[in-house]
Amino acid sequence: MPKKTESFENLMGRLEEIVNEMDSGELSLEDSMKKYEEGIKISNKLYKILNEAEGKIKILTEKGDKEFQL
C-alpha cells in the first residue's frame, strides 16, 4: 500500500503539476525528460492503487451477491 503522503489524490495532484510544467514549454529537454520519468513512476503507482481498489470492490461485490442470495 502506498505511503500516507502518496494517497491517490496527492499523486494525481503531483501528476497534474508535472503535466502543467511540461505543457508550459519552459523546461529544457533534460528537465522535460526528468519530469516525464517522474510522471511515469507516478502513473504506475496510481495504476497499482486503482487495481487494488478494483480487487477489493470485486471481493465485496461477490460477497454481497452471495449474502443477498441466501
Contacts in CASP RR format, 6 or more apart in sequence:
PFRMAT RR
TARGET T0000
AUTHOR 0000-0000-0000
METHOD contacts of the structure
MODEL  1
MPKKTESFENLMGRLEEIVNEMDSGELSLEDSMKKYEEGIKISNKLYKIL
NEAEGKIKILTEKGDKEFQL
1 52 0 8 1.000
2 11 0 8 1.000
2 45 0 8 1.000
2 48 0 8 1.000
2 49 0 8 1.000
6 45 0 8 1.000
8 46 0 8 1.000
8 49 0 8 1.000
8 50 0 8 1.000
11 42 0 8 1.000
11 45 0 8 1.000
11 46 0 8 1.000
11 49 0 8 1.000
12 46 0 8 1.000
14 42 0 8 1.000
15 39 0 8 1.000
15 42 0 8 1.000
15 43 0 8 1.000
15 46 0 8 1.000
18 35 0 8 1.000
18 38 0 8 1.000
18 39 0 8 1.000
18 42 0 8 1.000
21 27 0 8 1.000
21 35 0 8 1.000
22 32 0 8 1.000
22 35 0 8 1.000
22 36 0 8 1.000
27 35 0 8 1.000
END
